[in-house]
Amino acid sequence: MKSRSRDYAISRRGFALGLGAVAARAGQPTADYYQEAARRLPVRRFDVAVAGGGTAGVVAAIAAARQGAKTVLIENKGYTGGTVVEGGTALHSFFNLWKAFPGVPKRQVVKGIPQEIVERLMRIGGCTGHAEMLSHYDYDSVCTAIDTELYKLVTMEMLHEAGVTVWVNTFVAGAIREGGRIAGMITESRSGREAIYAKAFVDCTGYGDLAAHAGAKFTEPNDYSVANSIGVANVDIERMCEFLKSRNTLTQLARGRRSGKDDQIVRFGGESVTLSEEFNAGARQIGLSMITTTTQDQYLMFLKLNLKMPVSPTSRDAVAEAELELRKRQFKAIELLRRHVPGCERAFIARTSPSLNIRRGRLIVCDYDITLDDILQARHFDDDVFVYGFHDSAPRLKVGGGGTYGIPYRALLPAGIENLLVAGMMITSNHDAHMSTRNTVSCMGQGQAAGTAAALCAARNCGTRELPYSLLRRTLEKDNVYFE
Ligand SMILES: Cc1cc2nc3c(=O)[nH]c(=O)nc-3n(C[C@H](O)[C@H](O)[C@H](O)COP(=O)(O)OP(=O)(O)OC[C@H]3O[C@@H](n4cnc5c(N)ncnc54)[C@H](O)[C@@H]3O)c2cc1C
């Protein structure tokens, strides 16, 4: 086999296609393969290139540009925000779990750029604020919910203000390897194929597309359901909550800013819904979760429909089937709500995601793999890049003592590649540990660390492992990242 350096390495499925094509002449189809002809691609040069403008990627690109790096962000969709604006219910969590540990003080443990986004949203009515949970607070002590559409606007504005070149509707389709480094990534858009060269790269695609194209080691655990969350309009929230309360099913509640007014219901739900036999059976069948948040009157920002796929969501064919099934489930969910839940009689679907939402695609092998024990023992490392205190399986699994654990820099460095960082849901192999690190606010914290490190590496012309930790730490502290 030919060396993969200086070639563009592609994912396993694509790589197999390439091998099969060896016998075919460029432009000449054989029975099974078509050999693409080589093409001259225009080269665009940057200091830092961020792949994926979602939860982590937005923050990574802003952080890199603010360090003075000439930064590009490549995003597949027409807007930024990723799973925050399509799947999630609330931003978990900027705080420690103080309410579950009597005597432990309340502390905001994630600040920096993620907190700036919240403040910007608050100013235009796009966030509930950090609303304290009034029940079920041994799960999360606060609820920070966002308006999906305003989140897209605010993050695009912040990227623009930071001087990031934002190329939306552009897909990362390959990587150009030179020895142990990535020299560039190949993108596709209606302006054609391009080669984006940079000194440092950050993969925030959720799927780990850039890392996989570049030949990083990965697995595909397929250990979660996928979903397509919907926004539901024309709902009388107060009547709906009263009904859930009367049936003893209102297990979660938080009050915060909604449609410009404080002290409104902004999060509610019931995990063990006992509304009627028919509703229960229907909800179970379509994977309907009854936990929701909102920042606007008459509107449920997220209702989740879950589906466990038989194979990893990197399979195009299986995803195509799942997309249809999830749309059928969305329709059934609205029918169930209209028929069984007072306040929802005239509800309708106001928003769906353009494609299904994943909780994990590829798991990228990094220099360090955060363990469940690290989280439960509230462990810190001598290369922490931020701290975090939330676990999505609380109260069953909690960060020890209502404190925080550290995310080490090494956990963001894909093994064997010198100038690539990753941030977001693609790190942490253990499922129970991933149930903490994959949450939105952790992904945002990872993004700030990865983007900052990428910019510092680009400025010093050094690899990610040569960057002095003291410099990274000082820079993050100066930029309001909180450390214990
Ligand atoms: C249904 C659901 C509900 C959830 N609920 C919550 C919750 O309530 N609270 C919470 O804190 N967390 C929740 N999570 C988890 C959390 O939302 C995600 O783990 C987190 O947002 C992932 O962030 P990310 O940056 O890794 O990926 P994403 O935010 O998904 O960003 C990836 C971005 O990369 C882009 N992209 C992908 N591939 C390419 C490519 N090849 N080229 C260019 N762009 C590309 C995508 O379009 C996307 O914008 C939920 C997740 C799901 C799926």
PDBQT file of the ligand as one rigid body, heavy atoms in Angstrom, charges set to zero:
ROOT
HETATM    1  C1  LIG A 501     -31.232  14.668  21.895  1.00  0.00    +0.000 C 
HETATM    2  C2  LIG A 501     -30.130  15.220  22.743  1.00  0.00    +0.000 A 
HETATM    3  C3  LIG A 501     -30.436  15.865  23.929  1.00  0.00    +0.000 A 
HETATM    4  C4  LIG A 501     -29.446  16.402  24.721  1.00  0.00    +0.000 A 
HETATM    5  N1  LIG A 501     -29.784  17.081  25.869  1.00  0.00    +0.000 NA
HETATM    6  C5  LIG A 501     -28.847  17.764  26.536  1.00  0.00    +0.000 A 
HETATM    7  C6  LIG A 501     -29.206  18.646  27.599  1.00  0.00    +0.000 A 
HETATM    8  O1  LIG A 501     -30.367  18.813  27.936  1.00  0.00    +0.000 OA
HETATM    9  N2  LIG A 501     -28.196  19.316  28.227  1.00  0.00    +0.000 N 
HETATM   10  C7  LIG A 501     -26.889  19.168  27.891  1.00  0.00    +0.000 A 
HETATM   11  O2  LIG A 501     -26.041  19.829  28.493  1.00  0.00    +0.000 OA
HETATM   12  N3  LIG A 501     -26.515  18.329  26.899  1.00  0.00    +0.000 NA
HETATM   13  C8  LIG A 501     -27.469  17.643  26.209  1.00  0.00    +0.000 A 
HETATM   14  N4  LIG A 501     -27.112  16.816  25.175  1.00  0.00    +0.000 N 
HETATM   15  C9  LIG A 501     -25.681  16.610  24.878  1.00  0.00    +0.000 C 
HETATM   16  C10 LIG A 501     -25.063  17.799  24.173  1.00  0.00    +0.000 C 
HETATM   17  O3  LIG A 501     -26.064  18.585  23.565  1.00  0.00    +0.000 OA
HETATM   18  C11 LIG A 501     -24.025  17.376  23.130  1.00  0.00    +0.000 C 
HETATM   19  O4  LIG A 501     -23.202  16.343  23.608  1.00  0.00    +0.000 OA
HETATM   20  C12 LIG A 501     -23.133  18.547  22.752  1.00  0.00    +0.000 C 
HETATM   21  O5  LIG A 501     -23.948  19.631  22.366  1.00  0.00    +0.000 OA
HETATM   22  C13 LIG A 501     -22.187  18.132  21.650  1.00  0.00    +0.000 C 
HETATM   23  O6  LIG A 501     -21.406  19.230  21.267  1.00  0.00    +0.000 OA
HETATM   24  P1  LIG A 501     -20.333  19.074  20.109  1.00  0.00    +0.000 P 
HETATM   25  O7  LIG A 501     -19.688  20.397  19.957  1.00  0.00    +0.000 OA
HETATM   26  O8  LIG A 501     -19.486  17.879  20.359  1.00  0.00    +0.000 OA
HETATM   27  O9  LIG A 501     -21.188  18.726  18.799  1.00  0.00    +0.000 OA
HETATM   28  P2  LIG A 501     -22.288  19.595  18.060  1.00  0.00    +0.000 P 
HETATM   29  O10 LIG A 501     -22.854  20.642  18.925  1.00  0.00    +0.000 OA
HETATM   30  O11 LIG A 501     -23.237  18.626  17.455  1.00  0.00    +0.000 OA
HETATM   31  O12 LIG A 501     -21.462  20.332  16.924  1.00  0.00    +0.000 OA
HETATM   32  C14 LIG A 501     -20.948  19.671  15.809  1.00  0.00    +0.000 C 
HETATM   33  C15 LIG A 501     -21.051  20.620  14.622  1.00  0.00    +0.000 C 
HETATM   34  O13 LIG A 501     -20.238  20.160  13.566  1.00  0.00    +0.000 OA
HETATM   35  C16 LIG A 501     -20.945  20.249  12.340  1.00  0.00    +0.000 C 
HETATM   36  N5  LIG A 501     -20.380  19.208  11.466  1.00  0.00    +0.000 N 
HETATM   37  C17 LIG A 501     -20.422  17.872  11.640  1.00  0.00    +0.000 A 
HETATM   38  N6  LIG A 501     -19.715  17.262  10.690  1.00  0.00    +0.000 NA
HETATM   39  C18 LIG A 501     -19.201  18.229   9.893  1.00  0.00    +0.000 A 
HETATM   40  C19 LIG A 501     -18.365  18.221   8.747  1.00  0.00    +0.000 A 
HETATM   41  N7  LIG A 501     -17.877  17.093   8.219  1.00  0.00    +0.000 N 
HETATM   42  N8  LIG A 501     -18.053  19.413   8.184  1.00  0.00    +0.000 NA
HETATM   43  C20 LIG A 501     -18.501  20.584   8.702  1.00  0.00    +0.000 A 
HETATM   44  N9  LIG A 501     -19.298  20.643   9.807  1.00  0.00    +0.000 NA
HETATM   45  C21 LIG A 501     -19.624  19.485  10.393  1.00  0.00    +0.000 A 
HETATM   46  C22 LIG A 501     -22.398  20.005  12.745  1.00  0.00    +0.000 C 
HETATM   47  O14 LIG A 501     -23.286  20.541  11.782  1.00  0.00    +0.000 OA
HETATM   48  C23 LIG A 501     -22.473  20.716  14.085  1.00  0.00    +0.000 C 
HETATM   49  O15 LIG A 501     -22.834  22.082  13.955  1.00  0.00    +0.000 OA
HETATM   50  C24 LIG A 501     -28.090  16.263  24.346  1.00  0.00    +0.000 A 
HETATM   51  C25 LIG A 501     -27.768  15.618  23.148  1.00  0.00    +0.000 A 
HETATM   52  C26 LIG A 501     -28.770  15.120  22.344  1.00  0.00    +0.000 A 
HETATM   53  C27 LIG A 501     -28.412  14.458  21.050  1.00  0.00    +0.000 C 
ENDROOT
TORSDOF 0
